[in-house]
Amino acid sequence: MAIPQDGPGEVLVAVRGGSEAYAAWSAAPVARDVRVIVVDSVSARSVIVEPLPP
């Protein structure tokens, strides 16, 4: 799911050999299927992300 600027989106995070969905926020919009890096945790199921540098 795409992440709108300052709005919630969703990311899949690799966890223990599988993937789990987390609510995600980003300062800039992030398109669908773009790899991101988690830079902070807001809660147990919410994260702040940035696009992964090329």
mmCIF file of the N, C-alpha and C atoms, coordinates in Angstrom:
data_MODEL
# 
_entry.id   MODEL 
# 
loop_
_atom_site.group_PDB 
_atom_site.id 
_atom_site.type_symbol 
_atom_site.label_atom_id 
_atom_site.label_alt_id 
_atom_site.label_comp_id 
_atom_site.label_asym_id 
_atom_site.label_entity_id 
_atom_site.label_seq_id 
_atom_site.pdbx_PDB_ins_code 
_atom_site.Cartn_x 
_atom_site.Cartn_y 
_atom_site.Cartn_z 
_atom_site.occupancy 
_atom_site.B_iso_or_equiv 
_atom_site.pdbx_formal_charge 
_atom_site.auth_seq_id 
_atom_site.auth_comp_id 
_atom_site.auth_asym_id 
_atom_site.auth_atom_id 
_atom_site.pdbx_PDB_model_num 
ATOM 1   N N  . MET A 1 1  ? 0.845  -1.176  0.000  1.00 0.00 ? 1  MET A N  1 
ATOM 2   C CA . MET A 1 1  ? 0.000  0.000   0.000  1.00 0.00 ? 1  MET A CA 1 
ATOM 3   C C  . MET A 1 1  ? 0.888  1.237   0.000  1.00 0.00 ? 1  MET A C  1 
ATOM 4   N N  . ALA A 1 2  ? 0.562  2.228   -0.810 1.00 0.00 ? 2  ALA A N  1 
ATOM 5   C CA . ALA A 1 2  ? 1.335  3.473   -0.842 1.00 0.00 ? 2  ALA A CA 1 
ATOM 6   C C  . ALA A 1 2  ? 1.175  4.220   0.485  1.00 0.00 ? 2  ALA A C  1 
ATOM 7   N N  . ILE A 1 3  ? 2.166  5.055   0.783  1.00 0.00 ? 3  ILE A N  1 
ATOM 8   C CA . ILE A 1 3  ? 2.120  5.856   2.006  1.00 0.00 ? 3  ILE A CA 1 
ATOM 9   C C  . ILE A 1 3  ? 2.001  7.322   1.589  1.00 0.00 ? 3  ILE A C  1 
ATOM 10  N N  . PRO A 1 4  ? 0.890  7.981   1.889  1.00 0.00 ? 4  PRO A N  1 
ATOM 11  C CA . PRO A 1 4  ? 0.759  9.400   1.550  1.00 0.00 ? 4  PRO A CA 1 
ATOM 12  C C  . PRO A 1 4  ? 1.607  10.252  2.493  1.00 0.00 ? 4  PRO A C  1 
ATOM 13  N N  . GLN A 1 5  ? 1.898  11.470  2.063  1.00 0.00 ? 5  GLN A N  1 
ATOM 14  C CA . GLN A 1 5  ? 2.686  12.369  2.914  1.00 0.00 ? 5  GLN A CA 1 
ATOM 15  C C  . GLN A 1 5  ? 1.949  12.604  4.221  1.00 0.00 ? 5  GLN A C  1 
ATOM 16  N N  . ASP A 1 6  ? 2.616  12.370  5.346  1.00 0.00 ? 6  ASP A N  1 
ATOM 17  C CA . ASP A 1 6  ? 2.072  12.562  6.693  1.00 0.00 ? 6  ASP A CA 1 
ATOM 18  C C  . ASP A 1 6  ? 0.769  11.820  6.928  1.00 0.00 ? 6  ASP A C  1 
ATOM 19  N N  . GLY A 1 7  ? 0.539  10.750  6.176  1.00 0.00 ? 7  GLY A N  1 
ATOM 20  C CA . GLY A 1 7  ? -0.670 9.963   6.369  1.00 0.00 ? 7  GLY A CA 1 
ATOM 21  C C  . GLY A 1 7  ? -0.318 8.513   6.588  1.00 0.00 ? 7  GLY A C  1 
ATOM 22  N N  . PRO A 1 8  ? -1.227 7.723   7.111  1.00 0.00 ? 8  PRO A N  1 
ATOM 23  C CA . PRO A 1 8  ? -0.909 6.325   7.347  1.00 0.00 ? 8  PRO A CA 1 
ATOM 24  C C  . PRO A 1 8  ? -0.934 5.509   6.065  1.00 0.00 ? 8  PRO A C  1 
ATOM 25  N N  . GLY A 1 9  ? -0.039 4.574   6.002  1.00 0.00 ? 9  GLY A N  1 
ATOM 26  C CA . GLY A 1 9  ? 0.001  3.576   4.938  1.00 0.00 ? 9  GLY A CA 1 
ATOM 27  C C  . GLY A 1 9  ? 0.329  2.266   5.608  1.00 0.00 ? 9  GLY A C  1 
ATOM 28  N N  . GLU A 1 10 ? 0.810  1.312   4.850  1.00 0.00 ? 10 GLU A N  1 
ATOM 29  C CA . GLU A 1 10 ? 1.129  0.013   5.424  1.00 0.00 ? 10 GLU A CA 1 
ATOM 30  C C  . GLU A 1 10 ? 2.397  -0.524  4.786  1.00 0.00 ? 10 GLU A C  1 
ATOM 31  N N  . VAL A 1 11 ? 3.244  -1.148  5.597  1.00 0.00 ? 11 VAL A N  1 
ATOM 32  C CA . VAL A 1 11 ? 4.460  -1.783  5.098  1.00 0.00 ? 11 VAL A CA 1 
ATOM 33  C C  . VAL A 1 11 ? 4.525  -3.212  5.614  1.00 0.00 ? 11 VAL A C  1 
ATOM 34  N N  . LEU A 1 12 ? 5.210  -4.054  4.865  1.00 0.00 ? 12 LEU A N  1 
ATOM 35  C CA . LEU A 1 12 ? 5.495  -5.408  5.321  1.00 0.00 ? 12 LEU A CA 1 
ATOM 36  C C  . LEU A 1 12 ? 6.934  -5.424  5.817  1.00 0.00 ? 12 LEU A C  1 
ATOM 37  N N  . VAL A 1 13 ? 7.128  -5.913  7.034  1.00 0.00 ? 13 VAL A N  1 
ATOM 38  C CA . VAL A 1 13 ? 8.451  -5.952  7.650  1.00 0.00 ? 13 VAL A CA 1 
ATOM 39  C C  . VAL A 1 13 ? 8.840  -7.411  7.862  1.00 0.00 ? 13 VAL A C  1 
ATOM 40  N N  . ALA A 1 14 ? 10.055 -7.762  7.443  1.00 0.00 ? 14 ALA A N  1 
ATOM 41  C CA . ALA A 1 14 ? 10.555 -9.121  7.645  1.00 0.00 ? 14 ALA A CA 1 
ATOM 42  C C  . ALA A 1 14 ? 10.795 -9.338  9.139  1.00 0.00 ? 14 ALA A C  1 
ATOM 43  N N  . VAL A 1 15 ? 10.112 -10.344 9.687  1.00 0.00 ? 15 VAL A N  1 
ATOM 44  C CA . VAL A 1 15 ? 10.216 -10.652 11.115 1.00 0.00 ? 15 VAL A CA 1 
ATOM 45  C C  . VAL A 1 15 ? 10.269 -12.163 11.291 1.00 0.00 ? 15 VAL A C  1 
ATOM 46  N N  . ARG A 1 16 ? 11.310 -12.656 11.944 1.00 0.00 ? 16 ARG A N  1 
ATOM 47  C CA . ARG A 1 16 ? 11.443 -14.078 12.286 1.00 0.00 ? 16 ARG A CA 1 
ATOM 48  C C  . ARG A 1 16 ? 11.149 -15.015 11.107 1.00 0.00 ? 16 ARG A C  1 
ATOM 49  N N  . GLY A 1 17 ? 11.720 -14.741 9.953  1.00 0.00 ? 17 GLY A N  1 
ATOM 50  C CA . GLY A 1 17 ? 11.557 -15.626 8.808  1.00 0.00 ? 17 GLY A CA 1 
ATOM 51  C C  . GLY A 1 17 ? 10.257 -15.456 8.043  1.00 0.00 ? 17 GLY A C  1 
ATOM 52  N N  . GLY A 1 18 ? 9.426  -14.510 8.436  1.00 0.00 ? 18 GLY A N  1 
ATOM 53  C CA . GLY A 1 18 ? 8.163  -14.233 7.745  1.00 0.00 ? 18 GLY A CA 1 
ATOM 54  C C  . GLY A 1 18 ? 8.012  -12.747 7.536  1.00 0.00 ? 18 GLY A C  1 
ATOM 55  N N  . SER A 1 19 ? 6.804  -12.290 7.269  1.00 0.00 ? 19 SER A N  1 
ATOM 56  C CA . SER A 1 19 ? 6.534  -10.853 7.125  1.00 0.00 ? 19 SER A CA 1 
ATOM 57  C C  . SER A 1 19 ? 5.303  -10.490 7.944  1.00 0.00 ? 19 SER A C  1 
ATOM 58  N N  . GLU A 1 20 ? 5.337  -9.301  8.506  1.00 0.00 ? 20 GLU A N  1 
ATOM 59  C CA . GLU A 1 20 ? 4.207  -8.791  9.269  1.00 0.00 ? 20 GLU A CA 1 
ATOM 60  C C  . GLU A 1 20 ? 3.882  -7.388  8.782  1.00 0.00 ? 20 GLU A C  1 
ATOM 61  N N  . ALA A 1 21 ? 2.594  -7.054  8.746  1.00 0.00 ? 21 ALA A N  1 
ATOM 62  C CA . ALA A 1 21 ? 2.140  -5.736  8.308  1.00 0.00 ? 21 ALA A CA 1 
ATOM 63  C C  . ALA A 1 21 ? 2.168  -4.755  9.481  1.00 0.00 ? 21 ALA A C  1 
ATOM 64  N N  . TYR A 1 22 ? 2.658  -3.556  9.200  1.00 0.00 ? 22 TYR A N  1 
ATOM 65  C CA . TYR A 1 22 ? 2.704  -2.479  10.193 1.00 0.00 ? 22 TYR A CA 1 
ATOM 66  C C  . TYR A 1 22 ? 2.099  -1.227  9.582  1.00 0.00 ? 22 TYR A C  1 
ATOM 67  N N  . ALA A 1 23 ? 1.416  -0.428  10.391 1.00 0.00 ? 23 ALA A N  1 
ATOM 68  C CA . ALA A 1 23 ? 0.979  0.896   9.949  1.00 0.00 ? 23 ALA A CA 1 
ATOM 69  C C  . ALA A 1 23 ? 2.240  1.732   9.812  1.00 0.00 ? 23 ALA A C  1 
ATOM 70  N N  . ALA A 1 24 ? 2.305  2.577   8.763  1.00 0.00 ? 24 ALA A N  1 
ATOM 71  C CA . ALA A 1 24 ? 3.533  3.329   8.509  1.00 0.00 ? 24 ALA A CA 1 
ATOM 72  C C  . ALA A 1 24 ? 3.245  4.773   8.146  1.00 0.00 ? 24 ALA A C  1 
ATOM 73  N N  . TRP A 1 25 ? 4.112  5.666   8.610  1.00 0.00 ? 25 TRP A N  1 
ATOM 74  C CA . TRP A 1 25 ? 4.065  7.084   8.283  1.00 0.00 ? 25 TRP A CA 1 
ATOM 75  C C  . TRP A 1 25 ? 5.401  7.482   7.679  1.00 0.00 ? 25 TRP A C  1 
ATOM 76  N N  . SER A 1 26 ? 5.362  8.497   6.809  1.00 0.00 ? 26 SER A N  1 
ATOM 77  C CA . SER A 1 26 ? 6.579  9.010   6.192  1.00 0.00 ? 26 SER A CA 1 
ATOM 78  C C  . SER A 1 26 ? 6.411  10.505  5.962  1.00 0.00 ? 26 SER A C  1 
ATOM 79  N N  . ALA A 1 27 ? 7.499  11.268  6.072  1.00 0.00 ? 27 ALA A N  1 
ATOM 80  C CA . ALA A 1 27 ? 7.445  12.710  5.841  1.00 0.00 ? 27 ALA A CA 1 
ATOM 81  C C  . ALA A 1 27 ? 7.196  13.029  4.372  1.00 0.00 ? 27 ALA A C  1 
ATOM 82  N N  . ALA A 1 28 ? 7.586  12.132  3.481  1.00 0.00 ? 28 ALA A N  1 
ATOM 83  C CA . ALA A 1 28 ? 7.372  12.301  2.033  1.00 0.00 ? 28 ALA A CA 1 
ATOM 84  C C  . ALA A 1 28 ? 6.557  11.122  1.534  1.00 0.00 ? 28 ALA A C  1 
ATOM 85  N N  . PRO A 1 29 ? 5.770  11.314  0.485  1.00 0.00 ? 29 PRO A N  1 
ATOM 86  C CA . PRO A 1 29 ? 4.998  10.186  -0.040 1.00 0.00 ? 29 PRO A CA 1 
ATOM 87  C C  . PRO A 1 29 ? 5.915  9.062   -0.524 1.00 0.00 ? 29 PRO A C  1 
ATOM 88  N N  . VAL A 1 30 ? 5.456  7.831   -0.340 1.00 0.00 ? 30 VAL A N  1 
ATOM 89  C CA . VAL A 1 30 ? 6.203  6.655   -0.785 1.00 0.00 ? 30 VAL A CA 1 
ATOM 90  C C  . VAL A 1 30 ? 5.260  5.816   -1.641 1.00 0.00 ? 30 VAL A C  1 
ATOM 91  N N  . ALA A 1 31 ? 5.667  5.523   -2.869 1.00 0.00 ? 31 ALA A N  1 
ATOM 92  C CA . ALA A 1 31 ? 4.836  4.746   -3.786 1.00 0.00 ? 31 ALA A CA 1 
ATOM 93  C C  . ALA A 1 31 ? 4.767  3.279   -3.360 1.00 0.00 ? 31 ALA A C  1 
ATOM 94  N N  . ARG A 1 32 ? 3.788  2.603   -3.878 1.00 0.00 ? 32 ARG A N  1 
ATOM 95  C CA . ARG A 1 32 ? 3.626  1.170   -3.625 1.00 0.00 ? 32 ARG A CA 1 
ATOM 96  C C  . ARG A 1 32 ? 4.832  0.404   -4.188 1.00 0.00 ? 32 ARG A C  1 
ATOM 97  N N  . ASP A 1 33 ? 5.238  -0.647  -3.523 1.00 0.00 ? 33 ASP A N  1 
ATOM 98  C CA . ASP A 1 33 ? 6.334  -1.537  -3.924 1.00 0.00 ? 33 ASP A CA 1 
ATOM 99  C C  . ASP A 1 33 ? 7.716  -0.892  -3.873 1.00 0.00 ? 33 ASP A C  1 
ATOM 100 N N  . VAL A 1 34 ? 7.871  0.226   -3.153 1.00 0.00 ? 34 VAL A N  1 
ATOM 101 C CA . VAL A 1 34 ? 9.173  0.852   -2.948 1.00 0.00 ? 34 VAL A CA 1 
ATOM 102 C C  . VAL A 1 34 ? 9.744  0.311   -1.639 1.00 0.00 ? 34 VAL A C  1 
ATOM 103 N N  . ARG A 1 35 ? 11.003 -0.094  -1.658 1.00 0.00 ? 35 ARG A N  1 
ATOM 104 C CA . ARG A 1 35 ? 11.636 -0.583  -0.432 1.00 0.00 ? 35 ARG A CA 1 
ATOM 105 C C  . ARG A 1 35 ? 11.893 0.587   0.504  1.00 0.00 ? 35 ARG A C  1 
ATOM 106 N N  . VAL A 1 36 ? 11.646 0.363   1.794  1.00 0.00 ? 36 VAL A N  1 
ATOM 107 C CA . VAL A 1 36 ? 11.819 1.412   2.801  1.00 0.00 ? 36 VAL A CA 1 
ATOM 108 C C  . VAL A 1 36 ? 12.684 0.895   3.931  1.00 0.00 ? 36 VAL A C  1 
ATOM 109 N N  . ILE A 1 37 ? 13.152 1.821   4.741  1.00 0.00 ? 37 ILE A N  1 
ATOM 110 C CA . ILE A 1 37 ? 13.883 1.483   5.956  1.00 0.00 ? 37 ILE A CA 1 
ATOM 111 C C  . ILE A 1 37 ? 13.097 2.053   7.136  1.00 0.00 ? 37 ILE A C  1 
ATOM 112 N N  . VAL A 1 38 ? 12.961 1.277   8.181  1.00 0.00 ? 38 VAL A N  1 
ATOM 113 C CA . VAL A 1 38 ? 12.260 1.736   9.384  1.00 0.00 ? 38 VAL A CA 1 
ATOM 114 C C  . VAL A 1 38 ? 13.236 2.600   10.182 1.00 0.00 ? 38 VAL A C  1 
ATOM 115 N N  . VAL A 1 39 ? 12.849 3.848   10.463 1.00 0.00 ? 39 VAL A N  1 
ATOM 116 C CA . VAL A 1 39 ? 13.730 4.755   11.192 1.00 0.00 ? 39 VAL A CA 1 
ATOM 117 C C  . VAL A 1 39 ? 13.287 4.991   12.635 1.00 0.00 ? 39 VAL A C  1 
ATOM 118 N N  . ASP A 1 40 ? 12.029 4.643   12.942 1.00 0.00 ? 40 ASP A N  1 
ATOM 119 C CA . ASP A 1 40 ? 11.541 4.830   14.308 1.00 0.00 ? 40 ASP A CA 1 
ATOM 120 C C  . ASP A 1 40 ? 10.300 3.981   14.518 1.00 0.00 ? 40 ASP A C  1 
ATOM 121 N N  . SER A 1 41 ? 10.019 3.682   15.761 1.00 0.00 ? 41 SER A N  1 
ATOM 122 C CA . SER A 1 41 ? 8.829  2.933   16.135 1.00 0.00 ? 41 SER A CA 1 
ATOM 123 C C  . SER A 1 41 ? 7.914  3.857   16.925 1.00 0.00 ? 41 SER A C  1 
ATOM 124 N N  . VAL A 1 42 ? 6.655  3.968   16.504 1.00 0.00 ? 42 VAL A N  1 
ATOM 125 C CA . VAL A 1 42 ? 5.685  4.819   17.189 1.00 0.00 ? 42 VAL A CA 1 
ATOM 126 C C  . VAL A 1 42 ? 4.968  4.016   18.270 1.00 0.00 ? 42 VAL A C  1 
ATOM 127 N N  . SER A 1 43 ? 4.646  2.783   17.945 1.00 0.00 ? 43 SER A N  1 
ATOM 128 C CA . SER A 1 43 ? 4.002  1.876   18.897 1.00 0.00 ? 43 SER A CA 1 
ATOM 129 C C  . SER A 1 43 ? 4.381  0.447   18.496 1.00 0.00 ? 43 SER A C  1 
ATOM 130 N N  . ALA A 1 44 ? 3.746  -0.521  19.108 1.00 0.00 ? 44 ALA A N  1 
ATOM 131 C CA . ALA A 1 44 ? 4.070  -1.918  18.814 1.00 0.00 ? 44 ALA A CA 1 
ATOM 132 C C  . ALA A 1 44 ? 3.760  -2.298  17.373 1.00 0.00 ? 44 ALA A C  1 
ATOM 133 N N  . ARG A 1 45 ? 2.824  -1.627  16.712 1.00 0.00 ? 45 ARG A N  1 
ATOM 134 C CA . ARG A 1 45 ? 2.438  -1.971  15.346 1.00 0.00 ? 45 ARG A CA 1 
ATOM 135 C C  . ARG A 1 45 ? 2.489  -0.785  14.395 1.00 0.00 ? 45 ARG A C  1 
ATOM 136 N N  . SER A 1 46 ? 3.171  0.293   14.758 1.00 0.00 ? 46 SER A N  1 
ATOM 137 C CA . SER A 1 46 ? 3.266  1.479   13.915 1.00 0.00 ? 46 SER A CA 1 
ATOM 138 C C  . SER A 1 46 ? 4.716  1.940   13.816 1.00 0.00 ? 46 SER A C  1 
ATOM 139 N N  . VAL A 1 47 ? 5.150  2.301   12.580 1.00 0.00 ? 47 VAL A N  1 
ATOM 140 C CA . VAL A 1 47 ? 6.535  2.697   12.365 1.00 0.00 ? 47 VAL A CA 1 
ATOM 141 C C  . VAL A 1 47 ? 6.621  3.946   11.496 1.00 0.00 ? 47 VAL A C  1 
ATOM 142 N N  . ILE A 1 48 ? 7.768  4.604   11.562 1.00 0.00 ? 48 ILE A N  1 
ATOM 143 C CA . ILE A 1 48 ? 8.080  5.721   10.671 1.00 0.00 ? 48 ILE A CA 1 
ATOM 144 C C  . ILE A 1 48 ? 9.138  5.203   9.720  1.00 0.00 ? 48 ILE A C  1 
ATOM 145 N N  . VAL A 1 49 ? 8.947  5.467   8.421  1.00 0.00 ? 49 VAL A N  1 
ATOM 146 C CA . VAL A 1 49 ? 9.848  4.924   7.402  1.00 0.00 ? 49 VAL A CA 1 
ATOM 147 C C  . VAL A 1 49 ? 10.359 6.008   6.475  1.00 0.00 ? 49 VAL A C  1 
ATOM 148 N N  . GLU A 1 50 ? 11.430 5.681   5.767  1.00 0.00 ? 50 GLU A N  1 
ATOM 149 C CA . GLU A 1 50 ? 11.983 6.515   4.689  1.00 0.00 ? 50 GLU A CA 1 
ATOM 150 C C  . GLU A 1 50 ? 12.291 5.585   3.525  1.00 0.00 ? 50 GLU A C  1 
ATOM 151 N N  . PRO A 1 51 ? 12.201 6.089   2.280  1.00 0.00 ? 51 PRO A N  1 
ATOM 152 C CA . PRO A 1 51 ? 12.579 5.241   1.153  1.00 0.00 ? 51 PRO A CA 1 
ATOM 153 C C  . PRO A 1 51 ? 14.038 4.811   1.297  1.00 0.00 ? 51 PRO A C  1 
ATOM 154 N N  . LEU A 1 52 ? 14.332 3.584   0.925  1.00 0.00 ? 52 LEU A N  1 
ATOM 155 C CA . LEU A 1 52 ? 15.693 3.070   0.976  1.00 0.00 ? 52 LEU A CA 1 
ATOM 156 C C  . LEU A 1 52 ? 16.520 3.764   -0.096 1.00 0.00 ? 52 LEU A C  1 
ATOM 157 N N  . PRO A 1 53 ? 17.680 4.308   0.262  1.00 0.00 ? 53 PRO A N  1 
ATOM 158 C CA . PRO A 1 53 ? 18.508 4.976   -0.742 1.00 0.00 ? 53 PRO A CA 1 
ATOM 159 C C  . PRO A 1 53 ? 18.942 3.989   -1.827 1.00 0.00 ? 53 PRO A C  1 
ATOM 160 N N  . PRO A 1 54 ? 19.090 4.465   -3.077 1.00 0.00 ? 54 PRO A N  1 
ATOM 161 C CA . PRO A 1 54 ? 19.492 3.557   -4.167 1.00 0.00 ? 54 PRO A CA 1 
ATOM 162 C C  . PRO A 1 54 ? 20.917 3.059   -4.010 1.00 0.00 ? 54 PRO A C  1 
# 
